[in-house]
Amino acid sequence: MMKYIVVLGDGMADYKLDELGGKTPLQAAEKTTIDKLAARSLIGLCKTVPDGFKPGSDVANLSVMGYDPHDCYTGRSPLEAVSIGIQLADTDVTLRCNLVTLSDEPDYEQKRMIDYSAGEISTEEAKELITYLKSYFDDEVFTLYAGVSYRHCLVVKNGKTGNTFTPPHDITGKPIKDCLPQGVYGEKYLNFMKRSHEILKNHPINLARIKAGKNPANSVWFWGEGTKPALENFEKKFGLKGGVISAVDLVKGIGILAGMQIIEVPGATGNYDTNFRGKADAALSALKNGLHFVYIHMEAPDECGHQGDIKHKVYSIEQIDKEVVAPLISGLQEANLPFRMLICPDHLTPIAVRTHVSDPVPFLLYSSDKEQSCGATDRI
């Protein structure tokens, strides 16, 4: 039976950069295997963010996976909540809770967003900080849950939606005063954020991080409001047994809600130090042992785009080619398994703007059983 693979380089598409000689990171990267595939694949541009939706990884990954956000999207944070293992009621409202680094101005409203990820804080450090905050914030209405690295969740029992938030990665280096929560619970959420700064700024973990030259996790930041979602079962919808490989709770949550197998890979970090080869090996094993479809998600290019890190964005793309695409191709060929592979980003995360944009994304669709003329003779 035909096997299907999506190799999703989150945010890897970009604009041309002077630093790369007028090339995009995709064009500049040494990606021998992908370039060879391009000559006999269908390539082009596709729209993953429908009009009226913000260009988030939630909407875009749903689209790439074959789901219409118009029918199933209820917000980002509930997808992450499902992955964390939170049992949501229909009346619960969820928020993404980042641990962030804010600047040192004494007035909270005058601070700037230094780092939306608090220096890619470790999961162990973050869990201790979130547990500490819970003792101050949790009550019969509000509950904090620890996630992975800087990504956490707040659940509001019998809450109301309609509040206004700003993703922290959209305002890196900028003042926060015009980006603070507004709406029904706006003042409550803002008070949480202010109080978290007072609680966290002198926590031993943060003092140790500062001493080590790392960014402290000196505030929480709420965004990504949503309610309990429902997705049609993937196998029922497409007739394929599917699996998801990702280090990111958001993508795992989509897989869980779609009834797909979540394939864990040791050393998967969600950044450029992730276990790229481990993801390829896990995907190949799953495809050889009963799965028909595997969605391999790699967050690294997106994180590098948000950080303005050209070097490691190019490196991440090269690793995807060398350590993911190449071994998958050879492994499937050796096993005599016919396959189709889609290689694409979910959205652009351009270095120049350091956030997501809604532009159409480039894609490559390769079929092992037929050559498709696309006019590509060199590098894509």
Salt bridges, closest charged atoms under 4 A:
ASP10 OD2 - HIS297 NE2 2.80
ASP10 OD1 - HIS347 NE2 3.33
ASP14 OD2 - LYS313 NZ 2.80
GLU30 OE1 - ARG379 NH1 3.99
ASP35 OD1 - LYS31 NZ 3.31
ASP35 OD2 - ARG379 NH1 3.43
ASP51 OD1 - LYS47 NZ 3.26
ASP68 OD1 - HIS70 ND1 2.91
GLU80 OE2 - ARG76 NE 3.30
GLU80 OE2 - ARG96 NH1 2.61
ASP90 OD1 - LYS228 NZ 3.84
GLU109 OE2 - LYS194 NZ 2.67
GLU125 OE1 - ARG209 NH1 2.86
ASP138 OD2 - LYS134 NZ 2.42
ASP170 OD1 - HIS169 NE2 3.85
GLU198 OE2 - HIS197 ND1 3.67
GLU198 OE1 - LYS201 NZ 3.22
GLU232 OE1 - LYS237 NZ 3.84
GLU264 OE1 - LYS252 NZ 3.16
ASP281 OD1 - ARG277 NE 3.27
GLU299 OE1 - HIS297 NE2 3.52
ASP302 OD2 - HIS306 NE2 3.24
ASP302 OD1 - HIS356 NE2 3.08
GLU303 OE2 - ARG151 NH2 3.27
ASP309 OD2 - HIS312 ND1 2.80
GLU323 OE1 - ARG277 NH1 3.64
ASP346 OD2 - HIS347 NE2 3.28
ASP369 OD2 - ARG340 NH2 3.86
